[in-house]
Amino acid sequence: MREYLLVLLVAAGVTYVGASLARRLAFRWNAVALVRDRDVHTTPIPYFGGIAMLAGTTAALILATNLPWLGRFELVQRDAWAVFWAALLICTVGVADDLFELGAIAKLAGQTLAAGIVVLNGVKFYWIPLPDRIIALDNVASIAVAVFVILVCVNAINLMDGLDGLAAGVVGIGAGAFFVYAYLLSYEQDLVRATTSSLLTVAVVGVCLGFLPHNIHRARMFMGDSGSMLLGFLLATSMISLTGQLDPSRVNPSGGVLISSYLPLLLPIAVMALPFLDLVTAYIRRTAAGRLWYQADKQHLHHRMLELGHSHRMAVALLWLWSAVIAFGVVLIGVADAWWSALVLPVGLTVAALLTFRPRRRTLHD
């Protein structure tokens, strides 16, 4: 755990310092978010937060692969560097979009290529746990499912990035919940605690913590597509890699509460609940209106929170709350052998709903 904590701190520190440098670079290269009709910000804001995030991720992976404990596991090193090269590609595509506004097809091609890099290097689904059995996937199915999940996560986080601090906070919360699950699963079952999933999720938490001081309302810089696609990609690969490093025979209902067979299926859904909901509703909404799925509008979840009367800060805080309740609530049900653990999720959702649909008045300070 000490090495994971060190990785988190290094990722946060490098991202925080790198964000200041990336901000200057964005101004020099005119990578600035101008004010559009669907935007919430009222003044031009520099992009390139993704460059700082990539720097933090790189520093975290270099450190981890050279530490005495994490560095001795060949599988973790192989997966980590496969993810790094793909992350470098997808961040580069995002930087190009921040500069030149690439078309949807060009971005999708870059995302697919990045997904192909990791799956061809073994970061893919090998099995799917069900309540009564484990389904082993053949090579074609494992690649197809992994690529699909990566594309969904990348684009879901991209759509979620609409308010200051929203995407970084939601991803950081989701990554934290998945790290808790992956680490405790390994601990409880006496498995190897050094997994690519744990390494990537703790690095993502650090990256988000390092970037948030620059991005919280009122933001001094945006992560841009380079950051949102990078975060979605890292979160997706961290979840996918877990199935390749755990013995599926150990994931069964008889093994105890912690390894309930439902959790490996439910937790990724819980972690991505809000971004996935936003993505699905956007697709349905735009298709029903006769528009293409990638044509932007101003009806995302965060826009609706503002329409309810919430301030910018309150809207972000409430969406963070929803994410935390769902992700950590599902983890708690799986890891806590106590009657009260089943109450945390419904109680938390009730509190979040009450706060969401009873907005307070905006003040001049919001």
C-alpha positions as CSV (number, residue, x, y, z in Angstrom):
1,M,0.0,0.0,0.0
2,R,2.9,2.4,0.7
3,E,4.1,2.1,-2.9
4,Y,0.6,2.8,-4.2
5,L,0.4,5.9,-2.0
6,L,3.8,7.1,-3.3
7,V,2.6,6.5,-6.9
8,L,-0.6,8.6,-6.2
9,L,1.4,11.5,-4.7
10,V,3.9,11.6,-7.6
11,A,1.1,11.5,-10.1
12,A,-0.7,14.3,-8.3
13,G,2.5,16.4,-7.9
14,V,3.7,16.1,-11.5
15,T,0.2,16.8,-12.9
16,Y,-0.2,19.9,-10.7
17,V,3.1,21.4,-11.7
18,G,2.7,20.2,-15.3
19,A,-0.7,22.0,-15.6
20,S,0.9,25.4,-15.1
21,L,3.4,24.7,-17.8
22,A,0.7,23.3,-20.1
23,R,-1.4,26.3,-19.6
24,R,1.4,28.6,-20.9
25,L,1.9,26.3,-23.8
26,A,-1.8,26.5,-24.6
27,F,-1.8,30.2,-24.7
28,R,1.3,30.2,-27.0
29,W,-0.3,27.8,-29.4
30,N,-3.7,29.4,-29.2
31,A,-5.3,26.2,-27.9
32,V,-8.1,28.1,-26.1
33,A,-11.7,27.2,-25.5
34,L,-13.7,30.1,-27.1
35,V,-17.2,30.8,-25.8
36,R,-19.9,29.0,-27.7
37,D,-23.7,28.9,-27.3
38,R,-23.7,25.5,-25.5
39,D,-20.8,26.4,-23.2
40,V,-21.1,27.5,-19.6
41,H,-17.8,29.5,-19.3
42,T,-18.0,33.2,-20.2
43,T,-14.3,33.9,-21.1
44,P,-11.8,32.0,-23.2
45,I,-10.0,29.3,-21.2
46,P,-6.8,27.5,-22.2
47,Y,-6.8,23.7,-23.0
48,F,-4.0,21.2,-22.7
49,G,-4.9,19.8,-19.3
50,G,-4.5,16.4,-20.9
51,I,-0.8,17.1,-21.5
52,A,-0.3,17.6,-17.7
53,M,-2.3,14.5,-17.0
54,L,-0.2,12.4,-19.4
55,A,2.9,13.8,-17.7
56,G,1.6,12.7,-14.3
57,T,0.6,9.3,-15.6
58,T,4.0,8.8,-17.2
59,A,5.8,9.8,-14.0
60,A,3.6,7.4,-12.0
61,L,4.3,4.4,-14.3
62,I,8.1,5.1,-14.5
63,L,8.2,5.2,-10.7
64,A,6.0,2.1,-10.2
65,T,8.0,0.0,-12.6
66,N,11.2,0.9,-10.7
67,L,9.9,0.4,-7.2
68,P,11.2,-2.7,-5.4
69,W,7.8,-4.4,-5.0
70,L,5.6,-3.2,-8.0
71,G,8.6,-3.3,-10.3
72,R,9.3,-7.0,-9.9
73,F,6.0,-8.1,-11.5
74,E,6.6,-8.7,-15.2
75,L,2.9,-8.7,-16.1
76,V,2.2,-5.4,-14.4
77,Q,5.2,-3.8,-16.3
78,R,4.1,-5.3,-19.6
79,D,0.5,-4.1,-19.2
80,A,1.5,-0.7,-17.8
81,W,3.7,0.2,-20.8
82,A,1.2,-1.1,-23.3
83,V,-1.4,1.2,-21.7
84,F,1.2,4.1,-21.7
85,W,1.9,3.9,-25.5
86,A,-1.8,3.8,-26.2
87,A,-2.5,6.6,-23.8
88,L,0.2,8.7,-25.5
89,L,-1.6,8.1,-28.9
90,I,-5.0,9.0,-27.6
91,C,-3.7,12.1,-25.8
92,T,-2.0,13.2,-29.0
93,V,-5.3,12.8,-30.9
94,G,-6.9,14.9,-28.2
95,V,-4.3,17.6,-28.5
96,A,-4.8,17.7,-32.3
97,D,-8.5,18.2,-31.6
98,D,-7.9,20.9,-29.1
99,L,-5.8,22.7,-31.7
100,F,-7.7,22.0,-35.0
101,E,-11.1,20.6,-34.0
102,L,-10.9,17.1,-35.6
103,G,-14.0,15.5,-37.1
104,A,-15.8,12.8,-35.2
105,I,-14.6,10.1,-37.5
106,A,-11.0,11.1,-37.1
107,K,-11.3,11.0,-33.3
108,L,-13.0,7.7,-33.4
109,A,-10.3,6.3,-35.6
110,G,-7.6,7.4,-33.1
111,Q,-9.6,6.0,-30.2
112,T,-9.9,2.6,-32.0
113,L,-6.2,2.5,-32.8
114,A,-5.3,3.2,-29.2
115,A,-7.7,0.5,-28.1
116,G,-6.1,-1.9,-30.6
117,I,-2.7,-1.3,-29.1
118,V,-3.6,-2.4,-25.7
119,V,-5.8,-5.4,-26.6
120,L,-3.1,-6.7,-28.9
121,N,-0.7,-6.5,-26.0
122,G,-3.0,-8.6,-23.8
123,V,-5.0,-6.0,-22.0
124,K,-8.5,-7.4,-22.7
125,F,-11.4,-9.3,-21.2
126,Y,-10.5,-13.0,-20.8
127,W,-13.7,-14.1,-18.9
128,I,-17.0,-12.7,-17.8
129,P,-18.3,-13.7,-14.4
130,L,-22.0,-14.7,-14.0
131,P,-23.9,-15.7,-10.9
132,D,-23.7,-19.4,-11.8
133,R,-20.7,-19.8,-14.0
134,I,-17.7,-18.1,-15.6
135,I,-17.8,-17.5,-19.3
136,A,-14.4,-17.8,-21.0
137,L,-14.1,-15.6,-24.1
138,D,-12.3,-16.6,-27.3
139,N,-9.7,-14.2,-28.7
140,V,-12.1,-12.5,-31.2
141,A,-14.8,-11.9,-28.5
142,S,-12.3,-10.7,-25.9
143,I,-10.8,-8.1,-28.3
144,A,-14.2,-7.0,-29.5
145,V,-15.7,-6.5,-26.0
146,A,-12.6,-4.7,-24.8
147,V,-12.5,-2.3,-27.8
148,F,-16.2,-1.6,-27.3
149,V,-15.8,-0.9,-23.6
150,I,-12.9,1.4,-24.2
151,L,-14.7,3.4,-26.9
152,V,-17.8,3.8,-24.7
153,C,-15.8,5.0,-21.7
154,V,-13.7,7.4,-23.7
155,N,-16.7,9.1,-25.3
156,A,-18.8,9.0,-22.1
157,I,-16.1,10.9,-20.1
158,N,-15.7,13.3,-23.1
159,L,-19.4,14.1,-23.0
160,M,-19.3,14.5,-19.2
161,D,-16.6,17.2,-19.3
162,G,-19.0,20.2,-19.4
163,L,-18.6,22.0,-16.0
164,D,-15.5,23.0,-14.1
165,G,-14.1,20.1,-12.2
166,L,-16.9,17.7,-13.1
167,A,-15.1,15.1,-15.3
168,A,-11.9,15.0,-13.2
169,G,-14.0,14.6,-10.0
170,V,-16.3,11.9,-11.3
171,V,-13.3,9.9,-12.8
172,G,-11.3,10.3,-9.6
173,I,-14.2,9.1,-7.5
174,G,-14.8,6.1,-9.8
175,A,-11.1,5.2,-10.0
176,G,-10.9,5.4,-6.2
177,A,-13.8,3.0,-5.8
178,F,-12.4,0.6,-8.2
179,F,-8.9,0.7,-6.5
180,V,-10.6,-0.2,-3.2
181,Y,-12.3,-3.1,-4.8
182,A,-9.3,-4.4,-6.7
183,Y,-7.0,-4.1,-3.7
184,L,-9.3,-5.6,-1.2
185,L,-10.2,-8.5,-3.5
186,S,-6.5,-9.4,-3.8
187,Y,-6.0,-9.0,0.0
188,E,-9.1,-11.0,1.0
189,Q,-8.3,-13.9,-1.3
190,D,-4.5,-13.8,-0.6
191,L,-3.8,-13.0,-4.3
192,V,-1.0,-10.9,-5.7
193,R,-1.8,-7.3,-4.7
194,A,0.3,-5.8,-7.5
195,T,-2.2,-5.6,-10.4
196,T,-2.3,-3.3,-13.4
197,S,-5.8,-2.4,-12.4
198,S,-4.7,-1.2,-8.9
199,L,-1.7,0.7,-10.4
200,L,-3.7,2.5,-13.1
201,T,-6.6,3.4,-10.8
202,V,-4.4,4.9,-8.1
203,A,-2.4,6.8,-10.8
204,V,-5.7,8.2,-12.2
205,V,-6.8,9.3,-8.7
206,G,-3.5,11.1,-8.3
207,V,-3.8,12.7,-11.8
208,C,-7.3,14.0,-11.0
209,L,-6.3,15.3,-7.6
210,G,-3.4,17.2,-9.2
211,F,-5.5,18.7,-11.9
212,L,-8.5,19.7,-9.9
213,P,-6.9,22.8,-8.3
214,H,-6.5,24.2,-11.8
215,N,-9.9,23.1,-13.1
216,I,-12.3,23.7,-10.2
217,H,-14.8,26.6,-10.6
218,R,-13.7,29.1,-11.7
219,A,-11.4,27.1,-13.9
220,R,-8.0,28.5,-15.0
221,M,-7.7,25.8,-17.6
222,F,-9.6,22.9,-19.2
223,M,-8.5,19.3,-19.7
224,G,-9.8,19.4,-23.3
225,D,-10.3,16.3,-25.4
226,S,-6.7,15.4,-24.7
227,G,-7.6,15.0,-21.0
228,S,-11.1,13.7,-21.1
229,M,-10.3,11.0,-23.7
230,L,-7.1,10.1,-21.7
231,L,-9.1,9.7,-18.4
232,G,-11.8,7.6,-20.1
233,F,-9.1,5.4,-21.6
234,L,-7.2,4.9,-18.4
235,L,-10.3,4.1,-16.5
236,A,-11.5,1.6,-19.1
237,T,-8.2,-0.2,-19.3
238,S,-7.8,-0.4,-15.5
239,M,-11.2,-2.2,-15.3
240,I,-10.5,-4.5,-18.3
241,S,-7.0,-5.5,-17.0
242,L,-8.4,-6.9,-13.7
243,T,-9.9,-9.9,-15.5
244,G,-6.5,-10.8,-16.9
245,Q,-4.7,-10.9,-13.6
246,L,-7.2,-12.7,-11.3
247,D,-8.1,-16.4,-11.3
248,P,-11.8,-16.6,-12.4
249,S,-12.2,-19.8,-10.3
250,R,-11.7,-17.6,-7.2
251,V,-14.6,-15.3,-8.1
252,N,-17.6,-17.3,-7.0
253,P,-20.4,-16.9,-4.4
254,S,-19.0,-19.6,-2.1
255,G,-15.8,-17.6,-1.6
256,G,-17.4,-15.1,0.7
257,V,-19.1,-11.7,0.6
258,L,-16.2,-9.9,-0.9
259,I,-16.0,-12.0,-4.1
260,S,-19.7,-12.1,-4.8
261,S,-19.9,-13.1,-8.5
262,Y,-22.1,-10.1,-9.3
263,L,-19.5,-7.4,-8.3
264,P,-17.1,-7.8,-11.2
265,L,-20.0,-7.1,-13.5
266,L,-21.8,-4.4,-11.4
267,L,-18.8,-2.3,-10.3
268,P,-17.7,-1.1,-13.8
269,I,-21.3,-0.1,-14.5
270,A,-21.5,1.7,-11.1
271,V,-18.2,3.5,-11.7
272,M,-19.4,4.7,-15.1
273,A,-23.0,5.2,-14.1
274,L,-23.4,8.9,-14.7
275,P,-21.1,9.2,-17.8
276,F,-22.8,6.1,-19.3
277,L,-26.3,7.5,-18.6
278,D,-25.3,10.8,-20.1
279,L,-23.9,9.1,-23.2
280,V,-27.0,6.9,-23.8
281,T,-29.5,9.7,-23.3
282,A,-27.5,12.0,-25.6
283,Y,-27.5,9.3,-28.3
284,I,-31.3,8.7,-27.9
285,R,-32.1,12.4,-27.7
286,R,-30.1,13.4,-30.8
287,T,-31.2,10.4,-32.9
288,A,-34.9,11.1,-32.0
289,A,-34.4,14.7,-33.1
290,G,-33.0,13.5,-36.5
291,R,-29.4,14.6,-35.7
292,L,-26.1,12.7,-35.8
293,W,-25.0,11.2,-32.4
294,Y,-21.9,13.3,-32.2
295,Q,-23.6,16.7,-32.8
296,A,-23.3,18.7,-29.6
297,D,-26.3,20.2,-27.7
298,K,-26.9,21.8,-24.4
299,Q,-29.1,19.1,-22.7
300,H,-26.5,17.0,-20.8
301,L,-26.9,16.1,-17.2
302,H,-24.8,19.0,-16.0
303,H,-26.9,21.4,-18.1
304,R,-30.1,20.0,-16.6
305,M,-28.6,20.5,-13.1
306,L,-28.1,24.2,-13.9
307,E,-31.7,24.4,-15.3
308,L,-32.9,23.1,-11.9
309,G,-31.5,26.2,-10.3
310,H,-28.3,24.9,-8.9
311,S,-25.2,27.1,-9.0
312,H,-22.1,25.9,-10.9
313,R,-20.4,24.7,-7.8
314,M,-23.4,23.0,-6.4
315,A,-24.2,21.2,-9.7
316,V,-20.7,19.8,-9.7
317,A,-20.8,18.8,-6.0
318,L,-24.1,17.0,-6.5
319,L,-22.9,15.1,-9.5
320,W,-19.8,14.1,-7.5
321,L,-22.1,13.0,-4.7
322,W,-24.2,10.8,-7.1
323,S,-21.0,9.2,-8.4
324,A,-19.6,8.5,-4.9
325,V,-22.9,7.1,-3.6
326,I,-23.3,4.7,-6.5
327,A,-19.6,3.6,-6.9
328,F,-18.7,3.3,-3.2
329,G,-22.2,2.0,-2.3
330,V,-21.8,-0.9,-4.6
331,V,-18.3,-1.6,-3.3
332,L,-19.5,-1.5,0.3
333,I,-22.2,-4.1,-0.5
334,G,-19.6,-6.4,-1.8
335,V,-16.9,-5.9,0.9
336,A,-18.8,-5.4,4.1
337,D,-20.3,-8.5,5.8
338,A,-22.9,-6.5,7.7
339,W,-26.6,-5.9,7.4
340,W,-26.2,-2.1,7.3
341,S,-24.1,-2.1,4.2
342,A,-27.2,-2.9,2.0
343,L,-28.8,0.3,3.4
344,V,-26.0,2.7,2.5
345,L,-26.7,2.8,-1.3
346,P,-30.5,3.4,-1.1
347,V,-30.1,5.9,1.7
348,G,-27.3,7.7,-0.1
349,L,-29.4,7.8,-3.3
350,T,-32.4,9.2,-1.5
351,V,-30.2,12.0,0.1
352,A,-28.7,12.8,-3.3
353,A,-32.1,12.9,-4.9
354,L,-33.5,15.2,-2.2
355,L,-30.6,17.6,-2.6
356,T,-30.8,17.5,-6.4
357,F,-34.5,18.3,-6.7
358,R,-34.6,20.9,-3.9
359,P,-32.2,23.4,-5.3
360,R,-31.2,26.5,-3.3
361,R,-31.2,30.0,-4.7
362,R,-28.1,31.2,-6.5
363,T,-26.0,33.8,-4.9
364,L,-23.6,36.4,-6.3
365,H,-20.7,34.3,-5.1
366,D,-21.7,31.3,-7.2
